[in-house]
Amino acid sequence: MTLLLLSALLATVVALLVVRPVVARRTAILSDVAPGSLLDAEARRRSTLAALQDLEHDYLGGKLDTADYLAQRDRLGYEALAAIRAAEAAQAEAGVAVGEGDGEAGESITHACGFVNPPASRFCAGCGKRL
């Protein structure tokens, strides 16, 4: 009888050790460091600037004629300008510090490349350079 109780107690302890990480994960705080609107604005700014850069490369590589290049450059220029303004407004709304690697603990850091990094980051997630 004692052996049966000891086995049941041991099985209960092992079951609690197995279940503990699962229960602890459910109580973890899940939140974004930067607001979603700020991340969306930054992503839009980066994608429009990349599209503008690709357009320049395509034109210089001879893939586009001058009329198509000028028409697309004007359209992408307006989109990039709107995206930059939206990103700046989102940064101002979120209270993000602008500077190169001089953010204090608890503040997001905007690197020179324009990517907003979470607090306590050691490297820029956008370009990989040291903050």
All heavy atoms as an XYZ file, in Angstrom:
952
protein
N       0.827     -1.196      0.000
C       0.000      0.000      0.000
C       0.872      1.260      0.000
O       0.557      2.224     -0.678
C      -0.915     -0.059      1.234
C      -1.867      1.081      1.341
S      -3.089      0.914      0.039
C      -4.234      2.119      0.491
N       1.907      1.250      0.802
C       2.818      2.385      0.874
C       3.504      2.610     -0.464
O       3.674      3.753     -0.905
C       3.884      2.134      1.967
O       3.234      1.818      3.185
C       4.756      3.346      2.158
N       3.853      1.534     -1.111
C       4.501      1.653     -2.424
C       3.548      2.275     -3.448
O       3.960      3.100     -4.280
C       4.954      0.266     -2.882
C       5.776      0.238     -4.157
C       7.032      1.077     -4.022
C       6.116     -1.168     -4.541
N       2.276      1.927     -3.364
C       1.270      2.510     -4.273
C       1.098      4.009     -4.022
O       1.034      4.815     -4.957
C      -0.064      1.774     -4.104
C      -1.173      2.213     -5.044
C      -0.790      1.958     -6.493
C      -2.473      1.541     -4.710
N       1.043      4.405     -2.762
C       0.923      5.833     -2.429
C       2.173      6.604     -2.839
O       2.090      7.730     -3.361
C       0.664      6.018     -0.933
C      -0.719      5.644     -0.446
C      -0.798      5.729      1.066
C      -1.751      6.542     -1.081
N       3.308      6.010     -2.622
C       4.559      6.653     -3.023
C       4.634      6.802     -4.541
O       5.066      7.850     -5.068
C       5.747      5.831     -2.508
C       7.096      6.510     -2.550
C       7.092      7.804     -1.758
C       8.168      5.587     -2.029
N       4.161      5.826     -5.271
C       4.134      5.897     -6.735
C       3.174      6.989     -7.210
O       3.476      7.748     -8.138
C       3.718      4.551     -7.328
O       4.624      3.555     -6.980
N       2.011      7.066     -6.566
C       1.035      8.103     -6.939
C       1.581      9.485     -6.637
O       1.414     10.430     -7.426
C      -0.280      7.857     -6.200
N       2.242      9.639     -5.509
C       2.843     10.936     -5.158
C       3.943     11.302     -6.145
O       4.025     12.447     -6.617
C       3.390     10.873     -3.726
C       4.037     12.158     -3.222
C       3.003     13.278     -3.129
C       4.700     11.928     -1.887
N       4.764     10.374     -6.498
C       5.832     10.617     -7.465
C       5.257     10.975     -8.840
O       5.734     11.902     -9.513
C       6.739      9.386     -7.568
C       7.947      9.543     -8.471
C       8.860     10.656     -7.976
C       8.708      8.245     -8.577
N       4.213     10.279     -9.247
C       3.573     10.591    -10.532
C       2.968     11.987    -10.521
O       3.040     12.725    -11.508
C       2.507      9.546    -10.845
N       2.387     12.400     -9.395
C       1.813     13.739     -9.288
C       2.902     14.805     -9.368
O       2.750     15.829    -10.057
C       1.040     13.871     -7.961
O       0.049     12.861     -7.901
C       0.396     15.231     -7.842
N       4.012     14.578     -8.693
C       5.114     15.548     -8.733
C       5.663     15.669    -10.152
O       5.902     16.779    -10.648
C       6.214     15.141     -7.726
C       7.470     15.974     -7.937
C       5.712     15.283     -6.306
N       5.837     14.566    -10.826
C       6.353     14.598    -12.197
C       5.363     15.307    -13.124
O       5.744     16.120    -13.976
C       6.664     13.173    -12.689
C       6.945     13.164    -14.182
C       7.841     12.594    -11.919
N       4.081     15.045    -12.947
C       3.066     15.705    -13.773
C       3.081     17.216    -13.548
O       2.965     18.001    -14.505
C       1.689     15.135    -13.470
N       3.242     17.652    -12.320
C       3.310     19.089    -12.037
C       4.560     19.717    -12.657
O       4.511     20.844    -13.173
C       3.283     19.337    -10.532
C       1.940     19.084     -9.849
C       2.067     19.254     -8.337
C       0.883     20.024    -10.395
N       5.667     19.014    -12.627
C       6.885     19.542    -13.255
C       6.735     19.655    -14.771
O       7.276     20.573    -15.393
C       8.088     18.655    -12.903
C       8.570     18.753    -11.451
C       9.685     17.743    -11.195
C       9.038     20.160    -11.137
N       6.005     18.749    -15.366
C       5.801     18.790    -16.818
C       4.831     19.905    -17.195
O       5.025     20.627    -18.175
C       5.300     17.417    -17.326
C       4.858     17.507    -18.770
C       6.398     16.374    -17.171
N       3.792     20.105    -16.410
C       2.753     21.077    -16.740
C       3.175     22.500    -16.378
O       2.705     23.465    -16.986
C       1.434     20.688    -16.018
C       0.380     21.762    -16.162
C       0.926     19.375    -16.549
N       4.082     22.672    -15.457
C       4.463     24.001    -14.964
C       4.901     24.973    -16.079
O       4.434     26.110    -16.113
C       5.566     23.870    -13.920
C       5.944     25.168    -13.315
C       6.945     24.978    -12.188
N       7.395     26.262    -11.725
C       8.662     26.599    -11.585
N       9.583     25.705    -11.826
N       8.997     27.775    -11.170
N       5.771     24.587    -17.007
C       6.143     25.552    -18.071
C       4.958     25.968    -18.936
O       4.886     27.110    -19.385
C       7.185     24.792    -18.896
C       7.684     23.726    -18.014
C       6.570     23.370    -17.101
N       4.053     25.073    -19.180
C       2.880     25.411    -19.999
C       2.020     26.425    -19.272
O       1.556     27.412    -19.851
C       2.079     24.132    -20.342
C       0.802     24.489    -21.083
C       2.934     23.180    -21.147
N       1.811     26.236    -17.988
C       0.995     27.169    -17.209
C       1.713     28.504    -17.074
O       1.097     29.566    -17.181
C       0.667     26.561    -15.825
C      -0.020     27.585    -14.938
C      -0.185     25.325    -15.988
N       3.019     28.483    -16.866
C       3.775     29.728    -16.730
C       3.738     30.537    -18.014
O       3.684     31.757    -17.985
C       5.218     29.423    -16.345
N       3.756     29.895    -19.168
C       3.711     30.616    -20.439
C       2.378     31.337    -20.619
O       2.324     32.413    -21.169
C       3.927     29.651    -21.592
C       3.903     30.356    -22.930
C       4.179     29.450    -24.047
N       5.602     29.095    -23.999
C       6.161     28.204    -24.774
N       5.452     27.583    -25.649
N       7.417     27.926    -24.688
N       1.324     30.735    -20.141
C       0.012     31.380    -20.286
C      -0.095     32.645    -19.469
O      -0.859     33.530    -19.782
C      -1.097     30.416    -19.876
C      -1.314     29.354    -20.883
C      -2.469     28.507    -20.502
N      -2.702     27.566    -21.589
C      -3.823     26.962    -21.796
N      -4.818     27.175    -20.992
N      -3.949     26.138    -22.789
N       0.664     32.766    -18.411
C       0.592     33.962    -17.591
C       1.619     35.006    -17.991
O       1.685     36.051    -17.396
C       0.800     33.609    -16.106
O       2.076     33.006    -15.962
C      -0.285     32.691    -15.607
N       2.436     34.720    -19.020
C       3.433     35.688    -19.460
C       2.747     36.887    -20.102
O       1.671     36.770    -20.688
C       4.380     35.043    -20.471
N       3.378     38.030    -19.970
C       2.844     39.255    -20.559
C       3.186     39.279    -22.031
O       4.348     39.237    -22.405
C       3.418     40.484    -19.854
C       3.023     40.468    -18.389
C       2.963     41.759    -20.537
C       3.723     41.525    -17.567
N       2.170     39.313    -22.851
C       2.364     39.364    -24.293
C       1.944     40.739    -24.783
O       0.771     41.066    -24.834
C       1.526     38.285    -24.986
C       1.857     36.851    -24.605
C       0.897     35.900    -25.258
C       3.278     36.521    -24.989
N       2.918     41.559    -25.075
C       2.605     42.880    -25.605
C       3.717     43.314    -26.538
O       4.855     42.878    -26.419
C       2.441     43.898    -24.474
O       3.661     44.044    -23.789
N       3.386     44.184    -27.451
C       4.367     44.716    -28.379
C       5.131     45.850    -27.713
O       4.570     46.637    -26.955
C       3.689     45.247    -29.639
C       3.106     44.122    -30.466
O       3.644     43.005    -30.399
O       2.122     44.377    -31.174
N       6.401     45.936    -28.031
C       7.210     47.024    -27.487
C       6.818     48.334    -28.156
O       6.686     49.364    -27.510
C       8.703     46.720    -27.707
C       9.550     47.882    -27.269
C       9.081     45.453    -26.972
N       6.620     48.291    -29.451
C       6.211     49.476    -30.198
C       4.766     49.281    -30.653
O       4.342     48.168    -30.938
C       7.118     49.658    -31.402
N       3.999     50.365    -30.702
C       2.615     50.242    -31.148
C       2.527     49.731    -32.586
O       3.410     49.982    -33.400
C       2.076     51.670    -31.059
C       3.084     52.460    -30.333
C       4.368     51.713    -30.342
N       1.453     49.052    -32.897
C       1.277     48.492    -34.228
C       1.228     49.538    -35.314
O       1.746     49.331    -36.416
N       0.629     50.693    -35.020
C       0.557     51.750    -36.032
C       1.952     52.257    -36.392
O       2.228     52.574    -37.552
C      -0.318     52.899    -35.536
O       0.240     53.469    -34.360
N       2.839     52.321    -35.404
C       4.207     52.762    -35.679
C       4.939     51.743    -36.550
O       5.620     52.107    -37.511
C       4.964     52.971    -34.363
C       6.430     53.367    -34.480
C       6.570     54.688    -35.201
C       7.073     53.431    -33.121
N       4.770     50.473    -36.240
C       5.427     49.431    -37.045
C       4.878     49.405    -38.463
O       5.637     49.232    -39.427
C       5.246     48.074    -36.374
C       5.906     47.934    -34.993
C       5.571     46.591    -34.393
C       7.394     48.120    -35.090
N       3.568     49.589    -38.610
C       2.968     49.622    -39.946
C       3.484     50.811    -40.750
O       3.801     50.686    -41.940
C       1.446     49.690    -39.849
C       0.845     48.399    -39.347
O       1.539     47.364    -39.359
O      -0.330     48.430    -38.916
N       3.559     51.974    -40.100
C       4.045     53.167    -40.806
C       5.499     52.995    -41.219
O       5.894     53.384    -42.328
C       3.877     54.396    -39.918
N       6.314     52.416    -40.339
C       7.721     52.191    -40.681
C       7.844     51.198    -41.831
O       8.663     51.365    -42.724
C       8.479     51.668    -39.459
C       8.798     52.729    -38.446
C       9.794     53.757    -38.962
O      10.727     53.383    -39.693
O       9.618     54.940    -38.631
N       7.032     50.157    -41.809
C       7.082     49.161    -42.887
C       6.664     49.779    -44.218
O       7.275     49.508    -45.259
C       6.181     47.986    -42.542
N       5.649     50.627    -44.183
C       5.198     51.281    -45.415
C       6.273     52.229    -45.945
O       6.545     52.290    -47.141
C       3.904     52.046    -45.146
C       3.320     52.664    -46.377
C       1.908     53.174    -46.158
N       1.499     53.934    -47.305
C       1.168     55.214    -47.278
N       1.136     55.866    -46.140
N       0.819     55.842    -48.369
N       6.918     52.986    -45.044
C       7.972     53.909    -45.452
C       9.122     53.133    -46.094
O       9.610     53.497    -47.162
C       8.488     54.688    -44.238
C       9.522     55.742    -44.572
C      10.092     56.370    -43.314
N      10.867     55.410    -42.548
C      12.153     55.122    -42.784
N      12.776     55.722    -43.760
N      12.782     54.253    -42.052
N       9.539     52.036    -45.449
C      10.649     51.255    -45.972
C      10.308     50.628    -47.331
O      11.139     50.597    -48.238
C      11.031     50.145    -44.995
C      11.621     50.681    -43.759
C      11.937     49.559    -42.783
N      13.156     49.889    -42.115
C      14.350     49.416    -42.429
N      14.478     48.511    -43.340
N      15.418     49.815    -41.794
N       9.076     50.132    -47.477
C       8.719     49.480    -48.729
C       8.612     50.484    -49.874
O       9.031     50.177    -50.997
C       7.412     48.698    -48.576
O       6.333     49.564    -48.348
N       8.085     51.675    -49.608
C       7.992     52.659    -50.691
C       9.377     53.168    -51.084
O       9.648     53.379    -52.268
C       7.094     53.838    -50.305
O       7.550     54.398    -49.077
C       5.655     53.411    -50.193
N      10.262     53.349    -50.101
C      11.616     53.785    -50.440
C      12.369     52.689    -51.198
O      13.143     52.979    -52.114
C      12.381     54.190    -49.181
C      11.899     55.487    -48.522
C      12.652     55.755    -47.230
C      12.021     56.663    -49.465
N      12.133     51.439    -50.839
C      12.768     50.335    -51.569
C      12.237     50.258    -52.999
O      12.993     49.992    -53.935
C      12.540     49.022    -50.837
N      10.944     50.502    -53.175
C      10.363     50.490    -54.515
C      10.939     51.619    -55.367
O      11.229     51.432    -56.565
C       8.841     50.616    -54.432
N      11.139     52.766    -54.736
C      11.744     53.891    -55.451
C      13.189     53.578    -55.839
O      13.625     53.889    -56.958
C      11.686     55.139    -54.562
C      11.791     56.502    -55.210
C      10.798     56.679    -56.333
C      11.628     57.591    -54.182
N      13.906     52.922    -54.958
C      15.287     52.539    -55.261
C      15.330     51.489    -56.382
O      16.167     51.559    -57.271
C      15.956     51.993    -54.009
C      17.434     51.714    -54.175
C      18.062     51.236    -52.894
O      17.387     50.715    -52.013
N      19.355     51.424    -52.788
N      14.420     50.538    -56.350
C      14.352     49.535    -57.415
C      14.036     50.185    -58.759
O      14.571     49.772    -59.802
C      13.289     48.484    -57.090
C      13.721     47.547    -55.988
O      14.936     47.500    -55.684
O      12.848     46.860    -55.428
N      13.167     51.182    -58.734
C      12.836     51.896    -59.971
C      14.069     52.572    -60.545
O      14.317     52.507    -61.760
C      11.731     52.918    -59.695
C      11.312     53.767    -60.887
C      10.562     52.910    -61.896
C      10.468     54.940    -60.434
N      14.855     53.201    -59.676
C      16.098     53.846    -60.138
C      17.051     52.813    -60.754
O      17.642     53.061    -61.804
C      16.794     54.560    -58.975
C      16.023     55.734    -58.429
C      16.024     56.934    -59.363
O      16.962     57.059    -60.174
O      15.077     57.731    -59.289
N      17.161     51.672    -60.106
C      18.060     50.633    -60.627
C      17.564     50.096    -61.968
O      18.372     49.856    -62.875
C      18.185     49.500    -59.618
C      18.952     49.894    -58.395
N      19.441     48.997    -57.513
C      19.329     51.097    -57.908
C      20.084     49.611    -56.529
N      20.010     50.893    -56.756
N      16.256     49.912    -62.079
C      15.701     49.422    -63.337
C      15.935     50.426    -64.460
O      16.243     50.057    -65.592
C      14.207     49.135    -63.193
C      13.934     47.891    -62.389
O      14.882     47.110    -62.143
O      12.774     47.687    -61.982
N      15.800     51.706    -64.157
C      16.006     52.731    -65.182
C      17.477     52.783    -65.594
O      17.805     52.829    -66.775
C      15.535     54.093    -64.669
C      15.768     55.202    -65.655
C      15.045     55.251    -66.843
C      16.702     56.190    -65.412
C      15.259     56.262    -67.760
C      16.926     57.206    -66.318
C      16.201     57.242    -67.497
O      16.410     58.243    -68.409
N      18.349     52.756    -64.583
C      19.779     52.805    -64.896
C      20.239     51.533    -65.602
O      21.194     51.567    -66.383
C      20.595     53.027    -63.618
C      20.409     54.398    -62.967
C      21.160     54.454    -61.647
C      20.848     55.508    -63.898
N      19.560     50.426    -65.364
C      19.902     49.177    -66.025
C      19.303     49.049    -67.413
O      19.528     48.044    -68.089
N      18.509     50.023    -67.821
C      17.935     50.015    -69.153
C      16.660     49.214    -69.296
O      16.222     48.910    -70.405
N      16.012     48.869    -68.192
C      14.785     48.087    -68.260
C      13.553     48.955    -68.500
O      12.501     48.435    -68.854
C      14.585     47.308    -66.952
C      15.629     46.246    -66.714
C      15.371     45.520    -65.417
C      16.424     44.467    -65.156
N      16.233     43.805    -63.861
N      13.658     50.256    -68.275
C      12.529     51.173    -68.445
C      12.924     52.283    -69.400
O      14.077     52.734    -69.414
C      12.137     51.807    -67.104
C      11.556     50.900    -66.040
C      11.385     51.673    -64.736
C      10.219     50.357    -66.489
N      11.931     52.744    -70.190
C      12.211     53.923    -70.996
C      11.938     55.166    -70.163
O      11.396     55.086    -69.054
C      11.394     53.909    -72.293
C       9.902     53.941    -72.060
O       9.501     53.981    -70.891
O       9.140     53.917    -73.044
N      12.314     56.307    -70.684
C      12.266     57.537    -69.899
C      10.842     57.929    -69.513
O      10.589     58.366    -68.391
C      12.923     58.679    -70.695
O      14.262     58.284    -71.023
C      12.987     59.948    -69.879
N       9.883     57.746    -70.410
C       8.500     58.131    -70.109
C       7.929     57.288    -68.969
O       7.299     57.825    -68.038
C       7.638     57.990    -71.369
N       8.143     55.975    -69.024
C       7.663     55.116    -67.944
C       8.372     55.429    -66.626
O       7.761     55.440    -65.555
C       7.874     53.644    -68.300
C       6.934     53.161    -69.386
O       5.898     53.840    -69.611
O       7.229     52.122    -69.998
N       9.673     55.664    -66.715
C      10.434     55.982    -65.507
C       9.917     57.241    -64.842
O       9.697     57.267    -63.619
C      11.917     56.135    -65.859
C      12.728     56.787    -64.785
C      13.031     56.098    -63.608
C      13.189     58.093    -64.926
C      13.770     56.700    -62.610
C      13.929     58.695    -63.931
C      14.215     58.003    -62.787
O      14.937     58.600    -61.794
N       9.703     58.293    -65.623
C       9.241     59.552    -65.038
C       7.851     59.416    -64.434
O       7.576     59.964    -63.355
C       9.274     60.661    -66.096
C      10.679     61.076    -66.556
C      10.575     62.107    -67.678
C      11.496     61.604    -65.396
N       6.965     58.680    -65.110
C       5.607     58.511    -64.586
C       5.625     57.728    -63.276
O       4.961     58.102    -62.292
C       4.734     57.794    -65.622
N       6.385     56.654    -63.239
C       6.440     55.845    -62.013
C       7.208     56.557    -60.901
O       6.900     56.398    -59.729
C       7.067     54.490    -62.320
C       6.173     53.619    -63.180
C       6.757     52.232    -63.348
O       7.593     51.806    -62.578
N       6.298     51.528    -64.370
N       8.219     57.326    -61.282
C       8.986     58.047    -60.253
C       8.113     59.083    -59.561
O       8.163     59.237    -58.338
C      10.196     58.727    -60.877
C      11.106     59.352    -59.812
C      12.179     60.174    -60.411
N      11.547     61.368    -61.007
C      12.208     62.322    -61.622
N      13.511     62.232    -61.771
N      11.590     63.363    -62.118
N       7.275     59.783    -60.335
C       6.380     60.763    -59.714
C       5.392     60.075    -58.766
O       5.183     60.531    -57.642
C       5.612     61.529    -60.796
C       6.519     62.491    -61.542
O       7.620     62.791    -61.036
O       6.120     62.925    -62.646
N       4.798     58.967    -59.224
C       3.823     58.263    -58.397
C       4.465     57.719    -57.128
O       3.963     57.920    -56.020
C       3.188     57.108    -59.181
C       2.108     56.356    -58.436
C       1.563     55.192    -59.246
N       2.581     54.230    -59.648
C       3.026     53.236    -58.869
N       2.530     53.083    -57.667
N       3.944     52.409    -59.312
N       5.622     57.069    -57.273
C       6.294     56.515    -56.096
C       6.853     57.604    -55.190
O       6.930     57.434    -53.971
C       7.417     55.565    -56.527
C       6.960     54.223    -57.080
C       8.150     53.426    -57.597
C       6.230     53.428    -56.009
N       7.230     58.717    -55.764
C       7.708     59.846    -54.959
C       6.620     60.373    -54.044
O       6.863     60.636    -52.860
N       5.410     60.508    -54.593
C       4.290     60.959    -53.750
C       3.964     59.938    -52.662
O       3.709     60.300    -51.519
C       3.048     61.229    -54.604
C       3.161     62.452    -55.474
C       2.944     62.382    -56.837
C       3.483     63.692    -54.928
C       3.054     63.504    -57.647
C       3.600     64.821    -55.725
C       3.380     64.719    -57.075
O       3.499     65.835    -57.853
N       3.984     58.668    -53.034
C       3.713     57.625    -52.040
C       4.785     57.603    -50.952
O       4.474     57.452    -49.768
C       3.636     56.249    -52.710
C       2.394     56.048    -53.540
C       2.345     54.666    -54.172
O       3.123     53.787    -53.746
O       1.537     54.471    -55.085
N       6.044     57.768    -51.348
C       7.134     57.758    -50.360
C       7.032     58.958    -49.433
O       7.237     58.832    -48.223
C       8.480     57.740    -51.065
N       6.690     60.105    -49.994
C       6.550     61.301    -49.166
C       5.419     61.133    -48.160
O       5.563     61.473    -46.977
C       6.315     62.521    -50.052
C       6.287     63.876    -49.356
C       7.616     64.130    -48.646
C       6.013     64.977    -50.360
N       4.296     60.597    -48.612
C       3.174     60.358    -47.694
C       3.554     59.338    -46.629
O       3.188     59.477    -45.453
C       1.951     59.881    -48.486
N       4.305     58.317    -47.010
C       4.711     57.296    -46.039
C       5.684     57.860    -45.022
O       5.615     57.537    -43.830
C       5.334     56.109    -46.774
N       6.596     58.727    -45.461
C       7.544     59.349    -44.526
C       6.807     60.233    -43.538
O       7.065     60.204    -42.333
C       8.608     60.145    -45.315
C       9.541     59.185    -46.042
C       9.398     61.066    -44.392
C      10.480     59.859    -47.019
N       5.862     61.010    -44.043
C       5.088     61.874    -43.135
C       4.264     61.048    -42.147
O       4.164     61.402    -40.976
C       4.179     62.796    -43.943
C       4.950     63.880    -44.645
C       4.039     64.796    -45.419
N       4.832     65.841    -46.054
C       4.445     66.523    -47.105
N       3.269     66.289    -47.637
N       5.211     67.454    -47.619
N       3.691     59.949    -42.624
C       2.906     59.083    -41.729
C       3.801     58.449    -40.677
O       3.416     58.329    -39.501
C       2.190     58.007    -42.538
N       5.005     58.051    -41.068
C       5.937     57.443    -40.105
C       6.380     58.462    -39.068
O       6.481     58.140    -37.878
C       7.142     56.862    -40.845
N       6.637     59.684    -39.503
C       7.031     60.720    -38.549
C       5.900     61.041    -37.589
O       6.124     61.250    -36.397
C       7.468     61.979    -39.298
C       8.798     61.823    -40.001
C       9.171     63.026    -40.859
O       8.327     63.940    -41.046
O      10.301     63.040    -41.357
N       4.667     61.072    -38.114
C       3.518     61.329    -37.237
C       3.327     60.190    -36.242
O       3.030     60.426    -35.067
C       2.260     61.521    -38.078
N       3.531     58.962    -36.696
C       3.391     57.811    -35.791
C       4.482     57.825    -34.730
O       4.231     57.493    -33.566
C       3.440     56.507    -36.591
N       5.702     58.228    -35.111
C       6.784     58.331    -34.130
C       6.486     59.410    -33.098
O       6.720     59.220    -31.911
C       8.111     58.635    -34.830
C       8.698     57.466    -35.559
C      10.011     57.820    -36.247
O      10.434     58.971    -36.228
N      10.634     56.830    -36.849
N       5.964     60.535    -33.564
C       5.637     61.614    -32.630
C       4.509     61.185    -31.697
O       4.525     61.495    -30.503
C       5.247     62.866    -33.404
N       3.537     60.462    -32.244
C       2.411     60.003    -31.428
C       2.862     58.985    -30.387
O       2.395     58.989    -29.248
C       1.341     59.381    -32.325
C       0.112     58.920    -31.587
C      -0.911     58.340    -32.541
O      -1.126     58.950    -33.606
O      -1.470     57.283    -32.225
N       3.815     58.123    -30.784
C       4.296     57.086    -29.861
C       5.350     57.628    -28.905
O       5.695     56.962    -27.940
C       4.859     55.906    -30.648
N       5.879     58.833    -29.178
C       6.891     59.404    -28.305
C       8.222     58.710    -28.412
O       8.931     58.563    -27.434
N       8.566     58.300    -29.629
C       9.815     57.595    -29.857
C      10.940     58.605    -29.940
O      10.830     59.634    -30.597
C       9.732     56.780    -31.168
C      11.065     56.138    -31.483
C       8.657     55.757    -31.046
N      12.045     58.287    -29.262
C      13.220     59.151    -29.300
C      13.915     58.991    -30.641
O      14.086     57.884    -31.122
C      14.185     58.798    -28.191
N      14.293     60.109    -31.253
C      15.001     60.068    -32.520
C      16.456     60.393    -32.255
O      16.787     61.377    -31.633
C      14.404     61.089    -33.523
C      15.202     61.109    -34.801
C      12.961     60.751    -33.787
N      17.339     59.534    -32.701
C      18.763     59.714    -32.485
C      19.473     58.457    -32.885
O      18.856     57.472    -33.253
N      20.767     58.487    -32.804
C      21.526     57.301    -33.184
C      22.054     56.620    -31.949
O      23.094     56.984    -31.415
C      22.664     57.663    -34.121
C      23.362     56.440    -34.642
C      24.369     56.792    -35.705
O      24.304     57.900    -36.230
O      25.203     55.964    -36.007
N      21.361     55.620    -31.474
C      21.861     54.784    -30.412
C      21.989     55.452    -29.064
O      22.733     54.985    -28.218
N      21.296     56.545    -28.824
C      21.448     57.211    -27.547
C      20.208     57.083    -26.672
O      20.021     57.842    -25.741
C      21.789     58.688    -27.758
C      20.750     59.395    -28.613
O      19.868     58.703    -29.156
O      20.824     60.619    -28.737
N      19.366     56.104    -26.950
C      18.151     55.917    -26.172
C      18.461     55.357    -24.796
O      19.388     54.595    -24.599
N      17.665     55.760    -23.824
C      17.823     55.246    -22.480
C      17.026     53.974    -22.343
O      16.250     53.611    -23.216
C      17.331     56.289    -21.484
C      18.130     57.578    -21.542
C      17.539     58.617    -20.604
O      16.626     58.276    -19.841
O      17.994     59.756    -20.665
N      17.212     53.265    -21.235
C      16.476     52.030    -21.010
C      14.985     52.321    -20.972
O      14.550     53.275    -20.349
C      16.922     51.396    -19.708
N      14.198     51.551    -21.671
C      12.759     51.728    -21.689
C      12.274     52.547    -22.865
O      11.087     52.669    -23.066
N      13.172     53.172    -23.642
C      12.768     53.957    -24.802
C      13.161     53.218    -26.070
O      14.207     52.587    -26.127
C      13.469     55.310    -24.806
C      13.041     56.228    -23.709
C      13.745     57.578    -23.824
O      14.478     57.785    -24.808
O      13.558     58.392    -22.937
N      12.317     53.330    -27.084
C      12.673     52.759    -28.371
C      13.786     53.585    -28.987
O      13.902     54.778    -28.733
C      11.465     52.740    -29.297
O      10.472     51.927    -28.755
N      14.606     52.957    -29.775
C      15.758     53.624    -30.376
C      15.569     53.644    -31.882
O      15.378     52.602    -32.495
C      17.057     52.887    -30.033
C      17.222     52.806    -28.525
C      18.253     53.563    -30.675
C      18.293     51.842    -28.095
N      15.614     54.832    -32.474
C      15.544     54.957    -33.924
C      16.961     55.109    -34.444
O      17.662     56.048    -34.103
C      14.702     56.172    -34.329
O      13.406     56.027    -33.759
C      14.591     56.254    -35.830
N      17.391     54.163    -35.240
C      18.741     54.172    -35.782
C      18.827     55.142    -36.943
O      17.813     55.617    -37.446
C      19.118     52.750    -36.224
C      20.553     52.604    -36.570
N      20.985     52.373    -37.835
C      21.663     52.684    -35.809
C      22.298     52.307    -37.848
N      22.731     52.478    -36.628
N      20.032     55.451    -37.372
C      20.235     56.371    -38.496
C      19.587     55.863    -39.775
O      19.206     56.647    -40.636
C      21.721     56.589    -38.713
N      19.423     54.542    -39.891
C      18.787     53.991    -41.091
C      17.278     54.196    -41.056
O      16.608     53.954    -42.047
C      19.110     52.506    -41.231
S      18.367     51.460    -39.965
N      16.733     54.621    -39.916
C      15.310     54.888    -39.811
C      14.506     53.794    -39.160
O      13.317     53.958    -38.927
N      15.116     52.683    -38.825
C      14.380     51.582    -38.217
C      14.231     51.826    -36.718
O      15.175     52.229    -36.055
C      15.109     50.257    -38.448
C      14.274     49.065    -38.116
C      13.385     48.552    -39.029
C      14.363     48.471    -36.884
C      12.610     47.469    -38.721
C      13.596     47.383    -36.560
C      12.715     46.884    -37.490
N      13.032     51.586    -36.195
C      12.759     51.766    -34.771
C      13.019     50.444    -34.073
O      12.358     49.448    -34.350
C      11.315     52.229    -34.529
C      11.051     52.377    -33.045
C      11.057     53.527    -35.254
N      13.987     50.441    -33.170
C      14.384     49.230    -32.465
C      13.797     49.226    -31.069
O      13.627     50.281    -30.444
C      15.913     49.157    -32.369
C      16.537     49.011    -33.726
O      16.488     47.959    -34.314
N      17.105     50.098    -34.242
N      13.511     48.056    -30.524
C      13.000     47.978    -29.151
C      14.065     48.433    -28.152
O      15.263     48.425    -28.459
C      12.688     46.498    -28.958
C      12.903     45.835    -30.245
C      13.565     46.776    -31.178
N      13.630     48.826    -26.946
C      14.590     49.239    -25.932
C      15.578     48.115    -25.629
O      15.263     46.941    -25.747
C      13.725     49.524    -24.711
C      12.345     49.640    -25.204
C      12.265     48.896    -26.492
N      16.767     48.512    -25.211
C      17.838     47.603    -24.818
C      18.363     46.775    -25.987
O      18.974     45.739    -25.783
C      17.412     46.703    -23.668
N      18.122     47.227    -27.222
C      18.668     46.530    -28.379
C      20.141     46.867    -28.512
O      20.556     47.996    -28.286
C      17.943     46.938    -29.662
O      16.608     46.557    -29.613
N      20.927     45.894    -28.878
C      22.352     46.130    -29.060
C      22.700     46.321    -30.520
O      23.714     46.935    -30.842
C      23.135     44.968    -28.468
C      22.933     44.898    -26.964
C      23.507     43.683    -26.331
N      24.929     43.554    -26.607
C      25.595     42.423    -26.490
N      24.981     41.340    -26.088
N      26.867     42.369    -26.752
N      21.863     45.769    -31.413
C      22.083     45.897    -32.843
C      20.779     46.336    -33.507
O      19.692     46.008    -33.038
C      22.553     44.571    -33.447
C      23.886     44.138    -32.920
C      23.976     43.280    -31.839
C      25.046     44.597    -33.504
C      25.201     42.888    -31.339
C      26.282     44.214    -33.019
C      26.360     43.362    -31.934
N      20.901     47.070    -34.600
C      19.717     47.526    -35.334
C      19.116     46.339    -36.081
O      19.827     45.619    -36.796
C      20.108     48.627    -36.313
S      18.724     49.208    -37.311
N      17.819     46.146    -35.908
C      17.138     45.052    -36.593
C      16.920     45.374    -38.066
O      16.630     44.482    -38.859
C      15.798     44.766    -35.926
N      17.059     46.631    -38.449
C      16.877     47.009    -39.839
C      18.116     46.818    -40.683
O      18.063     46.259    -41.774
N      19.283     47.278    -40.178
C      20.497     47.210    -40.976
C      21.571     46.328    -40.352
O      22.564     46.017    -40.998
C      21.058     48.614    -41.204
S      21.609     49.436    -39.700
N      21.410     45.944    -39.104
C      22.361     45.038    -38.464
C      23.552     45.710    -37.820
O      24.403     45.039    -37.235
N      23.614     47.048    -37.903
C      24.768     47.740    -37.309
C      24.588     47.861    -35.800
O      23.481     47.859    -35.289
C      24.930     49.122    -37.931
C      25.355     49.055    -39.369
C      25.605     50.420    -39.928
C      26.043     50.310    -41.376
N      26.193     51.597    -42.000
N      25.691     48.013    -35.093
C      25.689     48.136    -33.641
C      25.067     49.474    -33.240
O      25.339     50.500    -33.840
C      27.117     48.047    -33.115
C      27.211     47.979    -31.630
C      28.676     47.757    -31.239
N      28.797     47.343    -29.888
C      28.617     46.107    -29.438
N      28.328     45.174    -30.286
N      28.734     45.800    -28.178
N      24.200     49.444    -32.227
C      23.572     50.678    -31.740
C      24.432     51.328    -30.679
O      25.152     50.705    -29.970
C      22.191     50.374    -31.166
C      21.176     49.851    -32.167
C      19.884     49.494    -31.456
C      20.896     50.894    -33.229
